[in-house]
């Protein structure tokens, strides 16, 4: 067959298939229609998602809600219960006391509908900000920083924003990075107001928090408290900039570098930390730097020492190797280079060698720390049987057998045993007395 006729034959054969496919897609978009798709935030208690939809054809039999933080790569899928029909209503209440999101989290959601014939409709993504509407917020913004406050005048807001922009300037010099996405800073007037916006199980000593993955910072700063302003804003904003500069799906930044950079950037230096680190060095209580890569201790005193050590290590790197090395380390972490490889490549030192080099600048150890560790292995006698008559209630040499009851380590069991012995003794004595009286004829009647 000539090529021209072959092309016409193929076109004639494919045309019916195309006519079947195109109307089906058009019918799908016309048959299912969403009339209401909304989210009602109620911080901090929850979010209510609602849907109303209709079908011009078969009944709607399935509805799925997909939601999650806009900056996350994953979504949560739920299937609200509803009555199938050509007109349906569905809703889902997300309890954010349990599934927590901080104020200012950008959240996206969409719906997927299916009818009885298998047709499907996916709505366009919708977005909203999970704002803390309990307070009359004012706001200012510049260079991807949005500052919210409700106590204090416009001048206070300007101070907050000015501290943020100064921090951005310093971080640009130190690590060569700026914000590429917006960061929202919620400044509460006191600690009680701030804690009401945190998770219920947040540690008591927390003085501010950052969620770099969501671009959110919260903290308590009263108007006029310039010391806390100079501490909190630079500290938490440093976390945000470093996160955006190094975010990747393969590796992270060691905690000591993240927190050390944040504390170093504070415009208010923490009082007493130099003395605390020096004293820990003299007492042999310094925490190994390698132990501070993944997390800090939960104990408040140990956590405070971890922050102070991290700051000192970062400042040691700056003093000995220059500020430019911070940018090189940041670039290495951004490319998912493990810290065990990044430090030798940038500084020529391993983690332990950097730790030792920094410790050499501190006072020498004068005292041995107390040994709080237990035995390295369980004692072998734990498998041995108790000797006959032994155990926690065994009598000591020279004591009557019953004295072992008084040597036990369980007071309630001991008291119970003694009471039982007394009752048995009284019963036995009474029975013996009755038998004796009967034998003597005392209880015989005339």
Secondary structure by P-SEA (a helix, b strand, c coil): ccaaaaaaaaaaaaaaaaaacaaaaaaaaaaccccccccccccccbbbbbbbbccccccccbbbbbbccccccbbbbbbbbbbbcccbbbbbbbccccccccccbbbbbbbbbbcccbbbbbccbbbbbbccccccccccccccbbbbbccccaaaaaaaaaaaaaaaaaaaaaccccccbbbbbbbbccaaaaaaacccccccccccccccccbbbbbbbcccaaaaaaccaaaaaaaaaaaaacccccccccaaaaaaaaaaaccccccaaaaaaaaaaaaccccccccccccccccaaaaaaaaaaaaaaaaaaaacccaaaaaaaaaaaaacccaaaaaaacccccaaaaaaaaaaacccccccccccccccccccccccccccccccccccccccccccccccccaaaaaaaaaaaaaaaaaaaaaaaaaaaaaacccccc
